[in-house]
Every structure is written in C-alpha cells, then in structure tokens.
Amino acid sequence: MKVMWENDRPVPVGNTVRSSWPDSPNQERFRQEWLYPVLRTGQADSAMKTYLEGEYNRRHDAAIDRLQALAARLRAKRGGV
C-alpha cells in the first residue's frame, strides 16, 4: 500500500492514484453555502437576478401605466357621449 498526499494530508491508496475512501461531507461548507448562496451560484448569477428583477418591475410599472391611461381615455370617452 502506498501513501499519497490529498488535500494536504496523507492518504493510503491502492493500485490506482485515487484515494481508498471518499472524503466525508464538510458540514461547515454546507452551512456557509446555505448562509451565502453566492458561494454556490457565483456573483454573475446574483447580479443577473438583480437585473432581471429590476427589468420585470420596470416593465410591470409601464404596463400598469398603459392600463391606467387606457382606463382614463375610456372614462373620458364615456363621459363625452
């Protein structure tokens, strides 16, 4: 049996260069990713989400303005007849 270095620690290996056992899940890393999703998704995804939310709100507000203008025109038309 050989001893190789993996993640700065000695690991016994068999005939291949892979370690003989998998690493156990790192609970601290899972906690950090849960608290700070940007560690998992990256800053670009976060920035894109912010952009898309702003674009949706802008278009939503524009659509509401168009509907209110249409309602005002219909009220004015109805009042003029």
mmCIF file of the N, C-alpha and C atoms, coordinates in Angstrom:
data_MODEL
# 
_entry.id   MODEL 
# 
loop_
_atom_site.group_PDB 
_atom_site.id 
_atom_site.type_symbol 
_atom_site.label_atom_id 
_atom_site.label_alt_id 
_atom_site.label_comp_id 
_atom_site.label_asym_id 
_atom_site.label_entity_id 
_atom_site.label_seq_id 
_atom_site.pdbx_PDB_ins_code 
_atom_site.Cartn_x 
_atom_site.Cartn_y 
_atom_site.Cartn_z 
_atom_site.occupancy 
_atom_site.B_iso_or_equiv 
_atom_site.pdbx_formal_charge 
_atom_site.auth_seq_id 
_atom_site.auth_comp_id 
_atom_site.auth_asym_id 
_atom_site.auth_atom_id 
_atom_site.pdbx_PDB_model_num 
ATOM 1   N N  . MET A 1 1  ? 0.847   -1.170 0.000   1.00 0.00 ? 1  MET A N  1 
ATOM 2   C CA . MET A 1 1  ? 0.000   0.000  0.000   1.00 0.00 ? 1  MET A CA 1 
ATOM 3   C C  . MET A 1 1  ? 0.891   1.231  0.000   1.00 0.00 ? 1  MET A C  1 
ATOM 4   N N  . LYS A 1 2  ? 0.498   2.205  -0.819  1.00 0.00 ? 2  LYS A N  1 
ATOM 5   C CA . LYS A 1 2  ? 1.250   3.448  -0.928  1.00 0.00 ? 2  LYS A CA 1 
ATOM 6   C C  . LYS A 1 2  ? 0.551   4.540  -0.135  1.00 0.00 ? 2  LYS A C  1 
ATOM 7   N N  . VAL A 1 3  ? 1.303   5.539  0.207   1.00 0.00 ? 3  VAL A N  1 
ATOM 8   C CA . VAL A 1 3  ? 0.732   6.723  0.844   1.00 0.00 ? 3  VAL A CA 1 
ATOM 9   C C  . VAL A 1 3  ? 0.953   7.893  -0.103  1.00 0.00 ? 3  VAL A C  1 
ATOM 10  N N  . MET A 1 4  ? -0.141  8.566  -0.444  1.00 0.00 ? 4  MET A N  1 
ATOM 11  C CA . MET A 1 4  ? -0.089  9.740  -1.324  1.00 0.00 ? 4  MET A CA 1 
ATOM 12  C C  . MET A 1 4  ? -0.643  10.933 -0.540  1.00 0.00 ? 4  MET A C  1 
ATOM 13  N N  . TRP A 1 5  ? -0.461  12.106 -1.094  1.00 0.00 ? 5  TRP A N  1 
ATOM 14  C CA . TRP A 1 5  ? -0.988  13.320 -0.466  1.00 0.00 ? 5  TRP A CA 1 
ATOM 15  C C  . TRP A 1 5  ? -2.235  13.769 -1.206  1.00 0.00 ? 5  TRP A C  1 
ATOM 16  N N  . GLU A 1 6  ? -3.277  14.018 -0.437  1.00 0.00 ? 6  GLU A N  1 
ATOM 17  C CA . GLU A 1 6  ? -4.527  14.507 -0.998  1.00 0.00 ? 6  GLU A CA 1 
ATOM 18  C C  . GLU A 1 6  ? -5.094  15.544 -0.046  1.00 0.00 ? 6  GLU A C  1 
ATOM 19  N N  . ASN A 1 7  ? -5.325  16.733 -0.546  1.00 0.00 ? 7  ASN A N  1 
ATOM 20  C CA . ASN A 1 7  ? -5.829  17.835 0.279   1.00 0.00 ? 7  ASN A CA 1 
ATOM 21  C C  . ASN A 1 7  ? -4.931  18.085 1.493   1.00 0.00 ? 7  ASN A C  1 
ATOM 22  N N  . ASP A 1 8  ? -3.633  18.091 1.259   1.00 0.00 ? 8  ASP A N  1 
ATOM 23  C CA . ASP A 1 8  ? -2.630  18.395 2.288   1.00 0.00 ? 8  ASP A CA 1 
ATOM 24  C C  . ASP A 1 8  ? -2.629  17.403 3.444   1.00 0.00 ? 8  ASP A C  1 
ATOM 25  N N  . ARG A 1 9  ? -2.972  16.149 3.187   1.00 0.00 ? 9  ARG A N  1 
ATOM 26  C CA . ARG A 1 9  ? -2.890  15.136 4.239   1.00 0.00 ? 9  ARG A CA 1 
ATOM 27  C C  . ARG A 1 9  ? -2.557  13.793 3.593   1.00 0.00 ? 9  ARG A C  1 
ATOM 28  N N  . PRO A 1 10 ? -1.885  12.913 4.317   1.00 0.00 ? 10 PRO A N  1 
ATOM 29  C CA . PRO A 1 10 ? -1.538  11.608 3.748   1.00 0.00 ? 10 PRO A CA 1 
ATOM 30  C C  . PRO A 1 10 ? -2.770  10.718 3.633   1.00 0.00 ? 10 PRO A C  1 
ATOM 31  N N  . VAL A 1 11 ? -2.862  10.008 2.504   1.00 0.00 ? 11 VAL A N  1 
ATOM 32  C CA . VAL A 1 11 ? -3.999  9.129  2.243   1.00 0.00 ? 11 VAL A CA 1 
ATOM 33  C C  . VAL A 1 11 ? -3.453  7.815  1.688   1.00 0.00 ? 11 VAL A C  1 
ATOM 34  N N  . PRO A 1 12 ? -3.851  6.680  2.268   1.00 0.00 ? 12 PRO A N  1 
ATOM 35  C CA . PRO A 1 12 ? -3.416  5.405  1.690   1.00 0.00 ? 12 PRO A CA 1 
ATOM 36  C C  . PRO A 1 12 ? -4.156  5.145  0.385   1.00 0.00 ? 12 PRO A C  1 
ATOM 37  N N  . VAL A 1 13 ? -3.427  4.647  -0.613  1.00 0.00 ? 13 VAL A N  1 
ATOM 38  C CA . VAL A 1 13 ? -4.041  4.371  -1.907  1.00 0.00 ? 13 VAL A CA 1 
ATOM 39  C C  . VAL A 1 13 ? -3.751  2.935  -2.297  1.00 0.00 ? 13 VAL A C  1 
ATOM 40  N N  . GLY A 1 14 ? -4.604  2.407  -3.155  1.00 0.00 ? 14 GLY A N  1 
ATOM 41  C CA . GLY A 1 14 ? -4.433  1.043  -3.657  1.00 0.00 ? 14 GLY A CA 1 
ATOM 42  C C  . GLY A 1 14 ? -3.554  1.060  -4.902  1.00 0.00 ? 14 GLY A C  1 
ATOM 43  N N  . ASN A 1 15 ? -3.986  0.342  -5.935  1.00 0.00 ? 15 ASN A N  1 
ATOM 44  C CA . ASN A 1 15 ? -3.209  0.246  -7.166  1.00 0.00 ? 15 ASN A CA 1 
ATOM 45  C C  . ASN A 1 15 ? -3.353  1.475  -8.042  1.00 0.00 ? 15 ASN A C  1 
ATOM 46  N N  . THR A 1 16 ? -4.416  2.213  -7.866  1.00 0.00 ? 16 THR A N  1 
ATOM 47  C CA . THR A 1 16 ? -4.617  3.417  -8.669  1.00 0.00 ? 16 THR A CA 1 
ATOM 48  C C  . THR A 1 16 ? -4.169  4.624  -7.876  1.00 0.00 ? 16 THR A C  1 
ATOM 49  N N  . VAL A 1 17 ? -4.244  5.792  -8.474  1.00 0.00 ? 17 VAL A N  1 
ATOM 50  C CA . VAL A 1 17 ? -3.809  7.012  -7.806  1.00 0.00 ? 17 VAL A CA 1 
ATOM 51  C C  . VAL A 1 17 ? -4.964  7.637  -7.024  1.00 0.00 ? 17 VAL A C  1 
ATOM 52  N N  . ARG A 1 18 ? -6.147  7.040  -7.064  1.00 0.00 ? 18 ARG A N  1 
ATOM 53  C CA . ARG A 1 18 ? -7.282  7.573  -6.316  1.00 0.00 ? 18 ARG A CA 1 
ATOM 54  C C  . ARG A 1 18 ? -7.200  7.165  -4.847  1.00 0.00 ? 18 ARG A C  1 
ATOM 55  N N  . SER A 1 19 ? -7.834  7.948  -3.990  1.00 0.00 ? 19 SER A N  1 
ATOM 56  C CA . SER A 1 19 ? -7.806  7.617  -2.567  1.00 0.00 ? 19 SER A CA 1 
ATOM 57  C C  . SER A 1 19 ? -8.666  6.383  -2.292  1.00 0.00 ? 19 SER A C  1 
ATOM 58  N N  . SER A 1 20 ? -8.389  5.713  -1.203  1.00 0.00 ? 20 SER A N  1 
ATOM 59  C CA . SER A 1 20 ? -9.086  4.470  -0.883  1.00 0.00 ? 20 SER A CA 1 
ATOM 60  C C  . SER A 1 20 ? -10.457 4.717  -0.265  1.00 0.00 ? 20 SER A C  1 
ATOM 61  N N  . TRP A 1 21 ? -10.734 5.896  0.223   1.00 0.00 ? 21 TRP A N  1 
ATOM 62  C CA . TRP A 1 21 ? -12.051 6.186  0.770   1.00 0.00 ? 21 TRP A CA 1 
ATOM 63  C C  . TRP A 1 21 ? -12.437 7.618  0.377   1.00 0.00 ? 21 TRP A C  1 
ATOM 64  N N  . PRO A 1 22 ? -13.714 7.885  0.210   1.00 0.00 ? 22 PRO A N  1 
ATOM 65  C CA . PRO A 1 22 ? -14.143 9.245  -0.153  1.00 0.00 ? 22 PRO A CA 1 
ATOM 66  C C  . PRO A 1 22 ? -14.080 10.164 1.061   1.00 0.00 ? 22 PRO A C  1 
ATOM 67  N N  . ASP A 1 23 ? -13.933 11.430 0.790   1.00 0.00 ? 23 ASP A N  1 
ATOM 68  C CA . ASP A 1 23 ? -13.964 12.410 1.877   1.00 0.00 ? 23 ASP A CA 1 
ATOM 69  C C  . ASP A 1 23 ? -15.377 12.508 2.442   1.00 0.00 ? 23 ASP A C  1 
ATOM 70  N N  . SER A 1 24 ? -15.475 12.698 3.728   1.00 0.00 ? 24 SER A N  1 
ATOM 71  C CA . SER A 1 24 ? -16.790 12.882 4.333   1.00 0.00 ? 24 SER A CA 1 
ATOM 72  C C  . SER A 1 24 ? -17.278 14.295 4.015   1.00 0.00 ? 24 SER A C  1 
ATOM 73  N N  . PRO A 1 25 ? -18.597 14.510 3.979   1.00 0.00 ? 25 PRO A N  1 
ATOM 74  C CA . PRO A 1 25 ? -19.128 15.838 3.676   1.00 0.00 ? 25 PRO A CA 1 
ATOM 75  C C  . PRO A 1 25 ? -18.658 16.867 4.705   1.00 0.00 ? 25 PRO A C  1 
ATOM 76  N N  . ASN A 1 26 ? -18.353 18.030 4.230   1.00 0.00 ? 26 ASN A N  1 
ATOM 77  C CA . ASN A 1 26 ? -17.893 19.108 5.088   1.00 0.00 ? 26 ASN A CA 1 
ATOM 78  C C  . ASN A 1 26 ? -19.100 19.916 5.546   1.00 0.00 ? 26 ASN A C  1 
ATOM 79  N N  . GLN A 1 27 ? -19.510 19.756 6.788   1.00 0.00 ? 27 GLN A N  1 
ATOM 80  C CA . GLN A 1 27 ? -20.705 20.424 7.303   1.00 0.00 ? 27 GLN A CA 1 
ATOM 81  C C  . GLN A 1 27 ? -20.533 21.937 7.332   1.00 0.00 ? 27 GLN A C  1 
ATOM 82  N N  . GLU A 1 28 ? -19.332 22.400 7.622   1.00 0.00 ? 28 GLU A N  1 
ATOM 83  C CA . GLU A 1 28 ? -19.103 23.848 7.659   1.00 0.00 ? 28 GLU A CA 1 
ATOM 84  C C  . GLU A 1 28 ? -19.296 24.461 6.273   1.00 0.00 ? 28 GLU A C  1 
ATOM 85  N N  . ARG A 1 29 ? -18.843 23.757 5.234   1.00 0.00 ? 29 ARG A N  1 
ATOM 86  C CA . ARG A 1 29 ? -19.027 24.260 3.871   1.00 0.00 ? 29 ARG A CA 1 
ATOM 87  C C  . ARG A 1 29 ? -20.509 24.307 3.510   1.00 0.00 ? 29 ARG A C  1 
ATOM 88  N N  . PHE A 1 30 ? -21.256 23.249 3.855   1.00 0.00 ? 30 PHE A N  1 
ATOM 89  C CA . PHE A 1 30 ? -22.700 23.251 3.591   1.00 0.00 ? 30 PHE A CA 1 
ATOM 90  C C  . PHE A 1 30 ? -23.373 24.425 4.296   1.00 0.00 ? 30 PHE A C  1 
ATOM 91  N N  . ARG A 1 31 ? -22.968 24.692 5.522   1.00 0.00 ? 31 ARG A N  1 
ATOM 92  C CA . ARG A 1 31 ? -23.550 25.803 6.277   1.00 0.00 ? 31 ARG A CA 1 
ATOM 93  C C  . ARG A 1 31 ? -23.233 27.136 5.616   1.00 0.00 ? 31 ARG A C  1 
ATOM 94  N N  . GLN A 1 32 ? -21.984 27.313 5.182   1.00 0.00 ? 32 GLN A N  1 
ATOM 95  C CA . GLN A 1 32 ? -21.586 28.565 4.533   1.00 0.00 ? 32 GLN A CA 1 
ATOM 96  C C  . GLN A 1 32 ? -22.353 28.767 3.226   1.00 0.00 ? 32 GLN A C  1 
ATOM 97  N N  . GLU A 1 33 ? -22.528 27.697 2.444   1.00 0.00 ? 33 GLU A N  1 
ATOM 98  C CA . GLU A 1 33 ? -23.273 27.818 1.188   1.00 0.00 ? 33 GLU A CA 1 
ATOM 99  C C  . GLU A 1 33 ? -24.749 28.096 1.446   1.00 0.00 ? 33 GLU A C  1 
ATOM 100 N N  . TRP A 1 34 ? -25.272 27.577 2.549   1.00 0.00 ? 34 TRP A N  1 
ATOM 101 C CA . TRP A 1 34 ? -26.667 27.851 2.880   1.00 0.00 ? 34 TRP A CA 1 
ATOM 102 C C  . TRP A 1 34 ? -26.830 29.311 3.300   1.00 0.00 ? 34 TRP A C  1 
ATOM 103 N N  . LEU A 1 35 ? -25.880 29.826 4.088   1.00 0.00 ? 35 LEU A N  1 
ATOM 104 C CA . LEU A 1 35 ? -25.956 31.210 4.537   1.00 0.00 ? 35 LEU A CA 1 
ATOM 105 C C  . LEU A 1 35 ? -25.667 32.202 3.415   1.00 0.00 ? 35 LEU A C  1 
ATOM 106 N N  . TYR A 1 36 ? -24.716 31.862 2.549   1.00 0.00 ? 36 TYR A N  1 
ATOM 107 C CA . TYR A 1 36 ? -24.282 32.758 1.481   1.00 0.00 ? 36 TYR A CA 1 
ATOM 108 C C  . TYR A 1 36 ? -24.391 32.028 0.138   1.00 0.00 ? 36 TYR A C  1 
ATOM 109 N N  . PRO A 1 37 ? -25.562 32.058 -0.508  1.00 0.00 ? 37 PRO A N  1 
ATOM 110 C CA . PRO A 1 37 ? -25.740 31.317 -1.766  1.00 0.00 ? 37 PRO A CA 1 
ATOM 111 C C  . PRO A 1 37 ? -24.788 31.769 -2.875  1.00 0.00 ? 37 PRO A C  1 
ATOM 112 N N  . VAL A 1 38 ? -24.236 32.979 -2.746  1.00 0.00 ? 38 VAL A N  1 
ATOM 113 C CA . VAL A 1 38 ? -23.318 33.454 -3.779  1.00 0.00 ? 38 VAL A CA 1 
ATOM 114 C C  . VAL A 1 38 ? -22.080 32.563 -3.863  1.00 0.00 ? 38 VAL A C  1 
ATOM 115 N N  . LEU A 1 39 ? -21.742 31.838 -2.790  1.00 0.00 ? 39 LEU A N  1 
ATOM 116 C CA . LEU A 1 39 ? -20.618 30.907 -2.828  1.00 0.00 ? 39 LEU A CA 1 
ATOM 117 C C  . LEU A 1 39 ? -20.904 29.738 -3.765  1.00 0.00 ? 39 LEU A C  1 
ATOM 118 N N  . ARG A 1 40 ? -22.171 29.383 -3.906  1.00 0.00 ? 40 ARG A N  1 
ATOM 119 C CA . ARG A 1 40 ? -22.561 28.266 -4.764  1.00 0.00 ? 40 ARG A CA 1 
ATOM 120 C C  . ARG A 1 40 ? -22.872 28.732 -6.182  1.00 0.00 ? 40 ARG A C  1 
ATOM 121 N N  . THR A 1 41 ? -23.569 29.859 -6.308  1.00 0.00 ? 41 THR A N  1 
ATOM 122 C CA . THR A 1 41 ? -24.033 30.292 -7.630  1.00 0.00 ? 41 THR A CA 1 
ATOM 123 C C  . THR A 1 41 ? -23.074 31.236 -8.323  1.00 0.00 ? 41 THR A C  1 
ATOM 124 N N  . GLY A 1 42 ? -22.270 31.960 -7.570  1.00 0.00 ? 42 GLY A N  1 
ATOM 125 C CA . GLY A 1 42 ? -21.361 32.922 -8.180  1.00 0.00 ? 42 GLY A CA 1 
ATOM 126 C C  . GLY A 1 42 ? -21.985 34.302 -8.238  1.00 0.00 ? 42 GLY A C  1 
ATOM 127 N N  . GLN A 1 43 ? -21.159 35.314 -8.355  1.00 0.00 ? 43 GLN A N  1 
ATOM 128 C CA . GLN A 1 43 ? -21.636 36.691 -8.349  1.00 0.00 ? 43 GLN A CA 1 
ATOM 129 C C  . GLN A 1 43 ? -22.394 37.031 -9.630  1.00 0.00 ? 43 GLN A C  1 
ATOM 130 N N  . ALA A 1 44 ? -22.016 36.433 -10.760 1.00 0.00 ? 44 ALA A N  1 
ATOM 131 C CA . ALA A 1 44 ? -22.685 36.750 -12.021 1.00 0.00 ? 44 ALA A CA 1 
ATOM 132 C C  . ALA A 1 44 ? -24.163 36.386 -11.953 1.00 0.00 ? 44 ALA A C  1 
ATOM 133 N N  . ASP A 1 45 ? -24.489 35.232 -11.396 1.00 0.00 ? 45 ASP A N  1 
ATOM 134 C CA . ASP A 1 45 ? -25.891 34.835 -11.283 1.00 0.00 ? 45 ASP A CA 1 
ATOM 135 C C  . ASP A 1 45 ? -26.652 35.782 -10.365 1.00 0.00 ? 45 ASP A C  1 
ATOM 136 N N  . SER A 1 46 ? -26.015 36.203 -9.293  1.00 0.00 ? 46 SER A N  1 
ATOM 137 C CA . SER A 1 46 ? -26.656 37.126 -8.369  1.00 0.00 ? 46 SER A CA 1 
ATOM 138 C C  . SER A 1 46 ? -26.918 38.469 -9.045  1.00 0.00 ? 46 SER A C  1 
ATOM 139 N N  . ALA A 1 47 ? -25.943 38.951 -9.790  1.00 0.00 ? 47 ALA A N  1 
ATOM 140 C CA . ALA A 1 47 ? -26.116 40.230 -10.496 1.00 0.00 ? 47 ALA A CA 1 
ATOM 141 C C  . ALA A 1 47 ? -27.201 40.112 -11.560 1.00 0.00 ? 47 ALA A C  1 
ATOM 142 N N  . MET A 1 48 ? -27.242 38.982 -12.265 1.00 0.00 ? 48 MET A N  1 
ATOM 143 C CA . MET A 1 48 ? -28.258 38.789 -13.293 1.00 0.00 ? 48 MET A CA 1 
ATOM 144 C C  . MET A 1 48 ? -29.643 38.728 -12.670 1.00 0.00 ? 48 MET A C  1 
ATOM 145 N N  . LYS A 1 49 ? -29.769 38.086 -11.514 1.00 0.00 ? 49 LYS A N  1 
ATOM 146 C CA . LYS A 1 49 ? -31.060 38.013 -10.838 1.00 0.00 ? 49 LYS A CA 1 
ATOM 147 C C  . LYS A 1 49 ? -31.539 39.414 -10.465 1.00 0.00 ? 49 LYS A C  1 
ATOM 148 N N  . THR A 1 50 ? -30.634 40.247 -9.937  1.00 0.00 ? 50 THR A N  1 
ATOM 149 C CA . THR A 1 50 ? -30.985 41.617 -9.585  1.00 0.00 ? 50 THR A CA 1 
ATOM 150 C C  . THR A 1 50 ? -31.417 42.396 -10.822 1.00 0.00 ? 50 THR A C  1 
ATOM 151 N N  . TYR A 1 51 ? -30.688 42.221 -11.925 1.00 0.00 ? 51 TYR A N  1 
ATOM 152 C CA . TYR A 1 51 ? -31.042 42.905 -13.182 1.00 0.00 ? 51 TYR A CA 1 
ATOM 153 C C  . TYR A 1 51 ? -32.414 42.470 -13.669 1.00 0.00 ? 51 TYR A C  1 
ATOM 154 N N  . LEU A 1 52 ? -32.676 41.157 -13.663 1.00 0.00 ? 52 LEU A N  1 
ATOM 155 C CA . LEU A 1 52 ? -33.954 40.662 -14.157 1.00 0.00 ? 52 LEU A CA 1 
ATOM 156 C C  . LEU A 1 52 ? -35.120 41.113 -13.286 1.00 0.00 ? 52 LEU A C  1 
ATOM 157 N N  . GLU A 1 53 ? -34.912 41.166 -11.969 1.00 0.00 ? 53 GLU A N  1 
ATOM 158 C CA . GLU A 1 53 ? -35.970 41.662 -11.085 1.00 0.00 ? 53 GLU A CA 1 
ATOM 159 C C  . GLU A 1 53 ? -36.264 43.132 -11.388 1.00 0.00 ? 53 GLU A C  1 
ATOM 160 N N  . GLY A 1 54 ? -35.227 43.928 -11.603 1.00 0.00 ? 54 GLY A N  1 
ATOM 161 C CA . GLY A 1 54 ? -35.421 45.337 -11.937 1.00 0.00 ? 54 GLY A CA 1 
ATOM 162 C C  . GLY A 1 54 ? -36.123 45.517 -13.276 1.00 0.00 ? 54 GLY A C  1 
ATOM 163 N N  . GLU A 1 55 ? -35.733 44.714 -14.257 1.00 0.00 ? 55 GLU A N  1 
ATOM 164 C CA . GLU A 1 55 ? -36.363 44.782 -15.582 1.00 0.00 ? 55 GLU A CA 1 
ATOM 165 C C  . GLU A 1 55 ? -37.836 44.380 -15.499 1.00 0.00 ? 55 GLU A C  1 
ATOM 166 N N  . TYR A 1 56 ? -38.136 43.342 -14.720 1.00 0.00 ? 56 TYR A N  1 
ATOM 167 C CA . TYR A 1 56 ? -39.524 42.925 -14.549 1.00 0.00 ? 56 TYR A CA 1 
ATOM 168 C C  . TYR A 1 56 ? -40.337 44.040 -13.902 1.00 0.00 ? 56 TYR A C  1 
ATOM 169 N N  . ASN A 1 57 ? -39.791 44.658 -12.854 1.00 0.00 ? 57 ASN A N  1 
ATOM 170 C CA . ASN A 1 57 ? -40.512 45.733 -12.172 1.00 0.00 ? 57 ASN A CA 1 
ATOM 171 C C  . ASN A 1 57 ? -40.733 46.923 -13.098 1.00 0.00 ? 57 ASN A C  1 
ATOM 172 N N  . ARG A 1 58 ? -39.730 47.257 -13.925 1.00 0.00 ? 58 ARG A N  1 
ATOM 173 C CA . ARG A 1 58 ? -39.872 48.380 -14.857 1.00 0.00 ? 58 ARG A CA 1 
ATOM 174 C C  . ARG A 1 58 ? -40.978 48.093 -15.871 1.00 0.00 ? 58 ARG A C  1 
ATOM 175 N N  . ARG A 1 59 ? -40.977 46.883 -16.440 1.00 0.00 ? 59 ARG A N  1 
ATOM 176 C CA . ARG A 1 59 ? -42.000 46.535 -17.428 1.00 0.00 ? 59 ARG A CA 1 
ATOM 177 C C  . ARG A 1 59 ? -43.383 46.440 -16.787 1.00 0.00 ? 59 ARG A C  1 
ATOM 178 N N  . HIS A 1 60 ? -43.430 45.930 -15.558 1.00 0.00 ? 60 HIS A N  1 
ATOM 179 C CA . HIS A 1 60 ? -44.701 45.828 -14.854 1.00 0.00 ? 60 HIS A CA 1 
ATOM 180 C C  . HIS A 1 60 ? -45.276 47.216 -14.608 1.00 0.00 ? 60 HIS A C  1 
ATOM 181 N N  . ASP A 1 61 ? -44.440 48.149 -14.163 1.00 0.00 ? 61 ASP A N  1 
ATOM 182 C CA . ASP A 1 61 ? -44.901 49.514 -13.921 1.00 0.00 ? 61 ASP A CA 1 
ATOM 183 C C  . ASP A 1 61 ? -45.356 50.173 -15.211 1.00 0.00 ? 61 ASP A C  1 
ATOM 184 N N  . ALA A 1 62 ? -44.644 49.938 -16.317 1.00 0.00 ? 62 ALA A N  1 
ATOM 185 C CA . ALA A 1 62 ? -45.036 50.509 -17.610 1.00 0.00 ? 62 ALA A CA 1 
ATOM 186 C C  . ALA A 1 62 ? -46.381 49.949 -18.057 1.00 0.00 ? 62 ALA A C  1 
ATOM 187 N N  . ALA A 1 63 ? -46.605 48.664 -17.842 1.00 0.00 ? 63 ALA A N  1 
ATOM 188 C CA . ALA A 1 63 ? -47.883 48.063 -18.231 1.00 0.00 ? 63 ALA A CA 1 
ATOM 189 C C  . ALA A 1 63 ? -49.026 48.636 -17.396 1.00 0.00 ? 63 ALA A C  1 
ATOM 190 N N  . ILE A 1 64 ? -48.801 48.840 -16.106 1.00 0.00 ? 64 ILE A N  1 
ATOM 191 C CA . ILE A 1 64 ? -49.825 49.439 -15.245 1.00 0.00 ? 64 ILE A CA 1 
ATOM 192 C C  . ILE A 1 64 ? -50.131 50.865 -15.714 1.00 0.00 ? 64 ILE A C  1 
ATOM 193 N N  . ASP A 1 65 ? -49.097 51.621 -16.065 1.00 0.00 ? 65 ASP A N  1 
ATOM 194 C CA . ASP A 1 65 ? -49.309 52.988 -16.568 1.00 0.00 ? 65 ASP A CA 1 
ATOM 195 C C  . ASP A 1 65 ? -50.135 52.979 -17.855 1.00 0.00 ? 65 ASP A C  1 
ATOM 196 N N  . ARG A 1 66 ? -49.838 52.047 -18.774 1.00 0.00 ? 66 ARG A N  1 
ATOM 197 C CA . ARG A 1 66 ? -50.611 51.963 -20.025 1.00 0.00 ? 66 ARG A CA 1 
ATOM 198 C C  . ARG A 1 66 ? -52.069 51.623 -19.731 1.00 0.00 ? 66 ARG A C  1 
ATOM 199 N N  . LEU A 1 67 ? -52.316 50.697 -18.812 1.00 0.00 ? 67 LEU A N  1 
ATOM 200 C CA . LEU A 1 67 ? -53.698 50.337 -18.484 1.00 0.00 ? 67 LEU A CA 1 
ATOM 201 C C  . LEU A 1 67 ? -54.447 51.491 -17.824 1.00 0.00 ? 67 LEU A C  1 
ATOM 202 N N  . GLN A 1 68 ? -53.763 52.242 -16.960 1.00 0.00 ? 68 GLN A N  1 
ATOM 203 C CA . GLN A 1 68 ? -54.408 53.392 -16.332 1.00 0.00 ? 68 GLN A CA 1 
ATOM 204 C C  . GLN A 1 68 ? -54.720 54.472 -17.358 1.00 0.00 ? 68 GLN A C  1 
ATOM 205 N N  . ALA A 1 69 ? -53.827 54.678 -18.328 1.00 0.00 ? 69 ALA A N  1 
ATOM 206 C CA . ALA A 1 69 ? -54.080 55.664 -19.387 1.00 0.00 ? 69 ALA A CA 1 
ATOM 207 C C  . ALA A 1 69 ? -55.265 55.226 -20.248 1.00 0.00 ? 69 ALA A C  1 
ATOM 208 N N  . LEU A 1 70 ? -55.344 53.939 -20.561 1.00 0.00 ? 70 LEU A N  1 
ATOM 209 C CA . LEU A 1 70 ? -56.462 53.417 -21.340 1.00 0.00 ? 70 LEU A CA 1 
ATOM 210 C C  . LEU A 1 70 ? -57.771 53.599 -20.580 1.00 0.00 ? 70 LEU A C  1 
ATOM 211 N N  . ALA A 1 71 ? -57.758 53.307 -19.282 1.00 0.00 ? 71 ALA A N  1 
ATOM 212 C CA . ALA A 1 71 ? -58.967 53.481 -18.478 1.00 0.00 ? 71 ALA A CA 1 
ATOM 213 C C  . ALA A 1 71 ? -59.391 54.946 -18.442 1.00 0.00 ? 71 ALA A C  1 
ATOM 214 N N  . ALA A 1 72 ? -58.425 55.861 -18.344 1.00 0.00 ? 72 ALA A N  1 
ATOM 215 C CA . ALA A 1 72 ? -58.756 57.289 -18.338 1.00 0.00 ? 72 ALA A CA 1 
ATOM 216 C C  . ALA A 1 72 ? -59.364 57.714 -19.672 1.00 0.00 ? 72 ALA A C  1 
ATOM 217 N N  . ARG A 1 73 ? -58.820 57.203 -20.789 1.00 0.00 ? 73 ARG A N  1 
ATOM 218 C CA . ARG A 1 73 ? -59.389 57.541 -22.100 1.00 0.00 ? 73 ARG A CA 1 
ATOM 219 C C  . ARG A 1 73 ? -60.803 57.000 -22.242 1.00 0.00 ? 73 ARG A C  1 
ATOM 220 N N  . LEU A 1 74 ? -61.025 55.790 -21.752 1.00 0.00 ? 74 LEU A N  1 
ATOM 221 C CA . LEU A 1 74 ? -62.377 55.219 -21.845 1.00 0.00 ? 74 LEU A CA 1 
ATOM 222 C C  . LEU A 1 74 ? -63.368 55.996 -20.986 1.00 0.00 ? 74 LEU A C  1 
ATOM 223 N N  . ARG A 1 75 ? -62.933 56.418 -19.792 1.00 0.00 ? 75 ARG A N  1 
ATOM 224 C CA . ARG A 1 75 ? -63.823 57.230 -18.941 1.00 0.00 ? 75 ARG A CA 1 
ATOM 225 C C  . ARG A 1 75 ? -64.141 58.562 -19.604 1.00 0.00 ? 75 ARG A C  1 
ATOM 226 N N  . ALA A 1 76 ? -63.101 59.186 -20.227 1.00 0.00 ? 76 ALA A N  1 
ATOM 227 C CA . ALA A 1 76 ? -63.320 60.462 -20.890 1.00 0.00 ? 76 ALA A CA 1 
ATOM 228 C C  . ALA A 1 76 ? -64.255 60.297 -22.088 1.00 0.00 ? 76 ALA A C  1 
ATOM 229 N N  . LYS A 1 77 ? -64.091 59.194 -22.818 1.00 0.00 ? 77 LYS A N  1 
ATOM 230 C CA . LYS A 1 77 ? -64.949 58.926 -23.973 1.00 0.00 ? 77 LYS A CA 1 
ATOM 231 C C  . LYS A 1 77 ? -66.388 58.694 -23.536 1.00 0.00 ? 77 LYS A C  1 
ATOM 232 N N  . ARG A 1 78 ? -66.556 57.935 -22.463 1.00 0.00 ? 78 ARG A N  1 
ATOM 233 C CA . ARG A 1 78 ? -67.888 57.633 -21.964 1.00 0.00 ? 78 ARG A CA 1 
ATOM 234 C C  . ARG A 1 78 ? -68.548 58.907 -21.434 1.00 0.00 ? 78 ARG A C  1 
ATOM 235 N N  . GLY A 1 79 ? -67.778 59.764 -20.807 1.00 0.00 ? 79 GLY A N  1 
ATOM 236 C CA . GLY A 1 79 ? -68.334 60.999 -20.268 1.00 0.00 ? 79 GLY A CA 1 
ATOM 237 C C  . GLY A 1 79 ? -68.671 61.993 -21.365 1.00 0.00 ? 79 GLY A C  1 
ATOM 238 N N  . GLY A 1 80 ? -67.988 61.910 -22.511 1.00 0.00 ? 80 GLY A N  1 
ATOM 239 C CA . GLY A 1 80 ? -68.231 62.821 -23.624 1.00 0.00 ? 80 GLY A CA 1 
ATOM 240 C C  . GLY A 1 80 ? -69.434 62.437 -24.466 1.00 0.00 ? 80 GLY A C  1 
ATOM 241 N N  . VAL A 1 81 ? -69.898 61.180 -24.363 1.00 0.00 ? 81 VAL A N  1 
ATOM 242 C CA . VAL A 1 81 ? -71.016 60.720 -25.189 1.00 0.00 ? 81 VAL A CA 1 
ATOM 243 C C  . VAL A 1 81 ? -72.319 61.051 -24.565 1.00 0.00 ? 81 VAL A C  1 
# 
